[in-house]
Structure formats: C-alpha cells, structure tokens
C-alpha cells in the first residue's frame, strides 16, 4: 500500500465553507488546509460545528457556500462513495457498524463495487497484521467490545488505502489501554505519509498527536495553532471562549452511614444483546460521591434501570434505601423514600421532548413535590417549581416555558439534574450526566453533585468519562460485563488500574471461556 | 389411509402453502430492509381480483399473474411514498392499505363474481409424473408452485450471497449507519417494498387463477395476515418460510378432513385450528428465543436523514 504523494499544495483545502440549516448557521466561513502526512486537530465544544464540517468533507452534506479542493483540484463531493474514491476515509464516533452482520460483511459493504469480495478475508488479515489490530472476520459485531469495533472501522477505512483519515472523537468510548493502542496505529499511519484529521475535545491527546490545530467555536474558526506549543489551558480558553472555573470539592469528607446499599444483585438482561448483571454489591455512604466507571454497554443502563425501579424483579433486600428494602418497589415508591434519578438520555428518557418544562417537572416530581394530588395536576405549583429550577441552575432558554427539545444539550441537562437536586434527595443516581454537554454546563453540573453530597446525600455517578470520575468521586468501582469490581479510593487509584478493570482483566479468564 | 389418498392430501397441502410462501417471501425482503408493511392482505386481494379479471379477459394465466403483480406493486408504491417518502408511521399506513385493498378489490371484481375459468395446466412428464406416490407431488404441479420454490431460492441467494443483498440487510439493521456510509437507504427500501407488493399481488392472483379458480370477494380470508406471521415464524430466514407455510397449509387441509370425518366438533372451531396453530407456534418460538430475536433492528422505524 503506497500512498500517492502530490507535491506542493495542501491535500485538502476548504475555503469559505458555510452550512445553513434554515436560520441556523452550523458552519460560518471556515477555511481549512490539510497537508500530506500532517496530523491536524479540529477542536471545539459540542455544537461548535465540527461534525457538520466533517460531514461536508466526507460528502454526507453539501456546503451551502464555499469550495473544496482535493490535491489542488476543485471538487463537488456527491456522497461518501465519491469521497472514498478520492482517498478520504472516515472513522465514526458512534461507529457506523451493523450489529447483526459479521466483521467481514461490515467491511465488504463499503469497498468499491469493482472489488472482488472473494479475497477479502486475506486482505483483512493483511491489514490486521500490518497495523497489529487483531480481527475475527466471522464474529457478529454485537458480541465485540468498543475497542474491537473501532478496529473494524479503522480496518474498513484502511482497506480503501485513504490519503486522509478522519477520526471523530475516536477515544471517547475506549479504555486508556485501548486508546494507547489506537495511538500506536495512528503513529504508523502518519509514518506512511497519510494525513489525519483528528476531532477531539481531549486536549492532551491533541498535543500528543497533532502538529496543527484548528479551533471552532459556535460555527466559526477562532484559532489556528501548533498544539504542541500551547498549554492545555490556553487551548481550552480558545475553545470555550471563557475560563472555566475549577470544581471545589471539599477534601476528606466525613463518611456517614450507608444510605444506598446494593446487595448481591443479579438479573438477566431483558433486551437482545443486553448485559446480565451478576452479583453486584456496593454501598454509598452519606456525604460521598461513588463513581461507576466502565466502557459503554457493560451493564450501566441495566444497572440504572434496576436501581431506579424502571425495571423491577430483584429480591426486595437486594436494594436498600436508608435501610428500607426496596428491590420490589416501583420508581415512585423509591422517590418517596428520598431517592432521585437522572437517566442517561435527556431527550426522550429524562425529559419528554415535546412537553414544556413545566410539564416535564410533573413527570418526575408528581409524587414528591405536591404538584399532583388526587389525580389532578396543580400547574401553578409545577410552574413555580420549574421557574426555581431555571433560576437556581441558570437554564438558558427561549420563551417563558418552551418545549424541552428546544433547549441546548447543556441547558436541558442542567434542567433535568436541577429538577432532581431541588427535591433535596437523600440518594441521587445519575447516569452520564455530562455526556455531550458544553464545558460551562459540565462544570456547573459536577459542582451541583459535589455540593449535594456535601449536604449529606449519597450520590452514585455512572460515567464513562474518567476525568469526570477522578474529579468528583470519593470512591470508584468499575463495571465490566455486568460485574462490578471492588471500589477503589479515588485519590489513591491510578488511571491504569481503572483501565485494567475496564477491560475486565482480573476476573476475565473464567468469563472469557464461558462465552 | 392409502398411499393414493395420502398423495392427494400432500398435494393439497402444497397448493395451500404456495400463496403463503409467495406473499411471505416478499414481505420478508421488505422487512429485511427495515420496513413493516401490514398491507399484505390488501395487496393480495387486489392482486386476486385484478389477476382473475385479466386472466379471464385475455385467456392467459400468465397475463393474469402479471396483472396481479402489477396491482400489488401499485398499492405498494403508494405505501412506499407514504412511509419512505414522507416518513409516515408504517403500522398506520399498512393497516390503511389493507382496508383500501379490500374495498378496492370488491369494486374491481364486481363484474367477475361467479365467473369460472380453467386452472392453468399442471406439469406432465411421461413416466415421471406417473410414478406412484411421488409422481404427481414432485412432477405434476402447476407453474406457480415451482415458481414459488425458485423465488425462495433466489431470495435466499440474493440476501446471503450478493452485495446488494448485504446492503439491504445492513439498511434493515441500522439505517443511520447505512446512511453515514452512503448506502441508498430510501431507494433500497422503496424497491424492497415494491418487491413485496409484487409478491403479494402474485400470491393473490394464484388464489383466483389456480387455487379456486374463481373470484369471490374476501377470498384471501386472512392469508395476508398469516403470511405476515410466517415471516416472524421464520425468524426472517427464507427457507423457514417454506417450512412454516407447509405446516400452516397442513393444518388447513387436515382440519378440512377432520370436518369431513365429522368428529362432532363444530366446524367453525376446526376452521380456526390453523390460526390457533399459528398463534401457538409464534408463542413457542418467542418463548424459546426470548433474547435472540432475529428481527431486523431498524424494523418499523421511519428513516429521516439527520443533519
């Protein structure tokens, strides 16, 4: 596989790219040059327009204005297939894989039509060997880990011998060890003269890999630099526009009594490809933030459903809230015991997208805030409560009481977290509270969780973001394949320790043979 | 039961199964692309009405079958415009299609009620077709029966061996990924819906041209719904459709014989046996494979291209 080299000008050159969706301007006159063999970072917050720009480069969207040139030739990309034949490959953030197809089938789908599929196995093996990415062509994708899935995406991309590889937040679902291996592969790609466009908001990764960076904010290009010469802090300031305040966590909190106890909880998964929970035990004390780390799809959503009472079917004594056996109770009974829950998906799970904020207050607080009595809703009380959430948590919105879906991710998340925290719960279970949330809202939410714990509540935080867990947790346990590790003291634990547990090393050997 | 009678029973089972196989294999392809079309019954009965009319007027069962297919495709195209073009709820559109189809067939077939024409000829190969027991069963069927088996084989080959079939399965599994990779989600789904319509129309035409052979309103008698159930029964695998259709056809024929043998049970109850058997089979299957459902993951979800 030799990479074709063009002398002189940039491999990819964007000039004045504008993309409008109705009145909304996602990309506002963006220029971008990527040279041969260069690793170029595209940094920005969620909503800065990174994904839109990348979709334009990959032919998925057509720019409203502006020009694209590849190796000096101005082009109009008719679609991803066109982009691929011109040497642009893409590794998607939420992998564009098909769970019920095999690895080989997933790869075969995007190869050019004129390529014979008969020799495919050999070529997959060749790429796997060359980049040290083991792949099993006959496995179905749903049975693979996130790291293995990403290898398929990368192999699929490399089989087309691309000159430019776009990677969209490639480490967001990987363990630290998996990220390390990914970086080895990326270094190898660079050494072959391929260009990389690396999209991330993890600034240390960008500093490690890239020699150029373009920074976007609110659809506009706001900076261009050599990230190796910048500090993570100066990059963050460019990206966000303002300084982000640090979280103030009180040191050495007094460990109070156990408020939330999970005792040997096992339950079979309900969904296809779901994860069975096996012998999960944990205890969260008053005043403590207890973190559960893990790669997505290892039982986090199943655990959340069982803890919240969305799924009932455990022994009553398997879940205890302040000593009360509540495993057989529904979600309202658990709320009445002083628990509150914030699920992962804000649009459609934590909030009904087309309901107003006031109506959304009623959904989770009907029993605990006196907004619904004898089957009747008191909208005055609900509205007052919604307003206090909005002012306490600084929720920015359009109009007095808009539909939930019109709020930005960060503001809606502040609203749903605030809705639960204002009930002063004794126990709060949150799943991925800052996923896809802008940095300012992210800091506000984490601070609110820390403050709640400081007031004596037990907070259980399920998160895939190790930075977040280390920032605010007192203890961290790791969930892998439906089993929970021993809890480690967050101040004594290292990322490597947590990372090893995330891959299941330790209690893996027996389980691996059972599969 | 003598071998001759047994052969006759088996013959009737095969002919009862044929329309189910044809309609179900079409719906299977549609569902594998991620579209649930509940309008099979409607497309089938319009195919029956128009197919009979065309065969009667032209004298050719081939033209009848083609007319039936065309009728199914026209209705399917309407469904496709609504569900693929406008991303309307597939369940609602499918149910509406059935209601429209049943009404429309009554109108189209009004002038043909009570008319009769001869069934298309059965295959006859000297000596082979005269073999005892298997002769007629294997070598003495009509073109629809052989055609249905060729159709199943072709669909099985298409889905598992061709690139286009792979793309179709991928689109049914995850239309967002498929779109991100540049696979034509809407076009593929529309074509799959048309194929399903053609099959349903042909199945209907088989009923009125070869099975009865005459047209009467409501003659599909729920076979479109059975075909839908068979797709689930088959776990979306082509050859299992044949197995399911033969089981259902068997139950249909056996209850007729049970009625003839006057077991003392009400005829209505015996007529319900095949349908009860279908429900029972679905229950057994879904209990057995509670978590290993083979349903296409994107089945029934309308696709709207994201920003």
HADDOCK unambig.tbl for C-alpha pairs under 7 A between the chains (distance, minus, plus):
assign (segid A and resid 60 and name CA) (segid B and resid 180 and name CA) 6.84 0.50 0.50
assign (segid A and resid 79 and name CA) (segid B and resid 182 and name CA) 6.20 0.50 0.50
assign (segid A and resid 80 and name CA) (segid B and resid 181 and name CA) 6.08 0.50 0.50
assign (segid A and resid 80 and name CA) (segid B and resid 182 and name CA) 5.03 0.50 0.50
assign (segid A and resid 81 and name CA) (segid B and resid 182 and name CA) 6.14 0.50 0.50
assign (segid A and resid 96 and name CA) (segid B and resid 177 and name CA) 4.21 0.50 0.50
assign (segid A and resid 96 and name CA) (segid B and resid 180 and name CA) 6.83 0.50 0.50
assign (segid A and resid 97 and name CA) (segid B and resid 177 and name CA) 6.16 0.50 0.50
assign (segid A and resid 98 and name CA) (segid B and resid 170 and name CA) 6.18 0.50 0.50
assign (segid A and resid 98 and name CA) (segid B and resid 173 and name CA) 6.10 0.50 0.50
assign (segid A and resid 98 and name CA) (segid B and resid 174 and name CA) 6.09 0.50 0.50
assign (segid A and resid 100 and name CA) (segid B and resid 173 and name CA) 6.79 0.50 0.50
assign (segid A and resid 109 and name CA) (segid B and resid 167 and name CA) 6.45 0.50 0.50
assign (segid A and resid 271 and name CA) (segid B and resid 291 and name CA) 6.34 0.50 0.50
assign (segid A and resid 272 and name CA) (segid B and resid 291 and name CA) 4.69 0.50 0.50
assign (segid A and resid 272 and name CA) (segid B and resid 292 and name CA) 6.02 0.50 0.50
assign (segid A and resid 272 and name CA) (segid B and resid 293 and name CA) 6.85 0.50 0.50
